[in-house]
Amino acid sequence: MGFVCVDCLKPVRRPAHRPYAIMPVPLLDVNAQNLPLESKFQQVFLRVLRSGQFILGPEVENFEKAIANYTKSRHALGVSSGTDAILLALMALQIGHGDEVLVPTFTFFATAGCVSRVGATPVFVDVCPLCFNMDVRDAARKLTRRTKAVIPVHLFGQAACMDEILTLAEKRGLRVIEDAAQALGAEWRGRPCGSMGHFGTFSFFPSKNLGGFGDAGALITQDEALAERARILRTHGANPKYFHQFVGANFRIDPLQTAMLMVKLPMCDSYAARRRANAQYYTQKLLNLEGVVQATPPHCPCTLGSSSESTIIPKGTRLVLPVECPGKTHIWNQYTLRVMGGSPARDALKAHLQAAGIGCEIYYPLTLDQQACFASTPSSSRRGCENSHLLASQVLSIPIYPELTTDQKDEVIACISDWLKSGKQLSL
Ligand SMILES: *Cc1c(COP(=O)(O)O)cnc(C)c1O
């Protein structure tokens, strides 16, 4: 069953003690997903090789149609990465020097890095401790006359509160770029993530739900003129070739990449369903353990406009499990625990899991307002990010990829259970 007893060397279904586990559980196993499709990838490779077309062309156009279709959007553009998708969106919206852009401070670096790269100022917004996404009330507090855009991130595969964000944006004439890098296939009240703003951006980095073969990304929009501008900017701003209306760059996706991604795109929903089932399994089993609670969506401050943390988390809680909030279809790019007791407790659980061969990672150990490279942004753009700072000291993501076996999930649960039992004295 993947384990042997180290005393008698006979196979055992489940190890009795941690050191007996010999089945590692990686945080992600790309081979488990890709190798069963090996012969299809080989066919696709031969097709592209023999086509002799390695820059844009029909393979890329097919993929773009499929992504537009999958996200119920009018236009899709394949690009070089999820980061470049954000950069290209900002460039197409002509955001630059003197402009401020609201970004959640608890996210991957690219969300804010791109804002700086176009010469604008990222303004860091706190996040909701329950859904991990932009706190719209804090976003409203940080509006100024210079605010030109907002970049909600659908973190870990769950939608930000888009109704509130779109209402705010409309009221103040803001451009909206949805960073849906982790949320291809996720929905907000039935609407696909990425399809609601002026632009939506996706990443096909191997750890994302549609994991590619190197760096790649996509941009979607419902606006014909914006789509056209982004298309021109993707190839150095040239239209026609060698005649440059704007300064663009090379943001192209490869035909080989799109052809390979086309093999996996039809499986996206079933991958998400399996991630969902894994999340349900974890939640159901972990909730049986003492000191474990699930985040309570009715208390989500970004939908409710109230609630302090102390009313949400019962005393004696050691772990808070993530939750799917009402109206949000979660695709579980990450299953992220909150470890009460801050970084000493969290780091101890991380070390405990890693010692047992279980992959886990801190997404993200530092918020963006805390990054050295943003130390010179005005402090007014960094204040009031306490929830995010707390989360950065608590979060730990555990393996959730679709191909996890039941034994592997049980191994993760058993290991967390061990840690909870052994560390009672550390309890709050
Ligand atoms: C992965 C990711 C990106 C960047 O995508 P790349 O393809 O790695 O450039 C941007 N934002 C978020 C939230 C991400 O998770």
Residues whose N, C-alpha, C, O or C-beta is under 5 A from the ligand:
A	BS01	LIG	S81 G82 T83 D84 F108 A110 T111 V153 D179 A181 Q182 S203 F204 F205 A216 G217
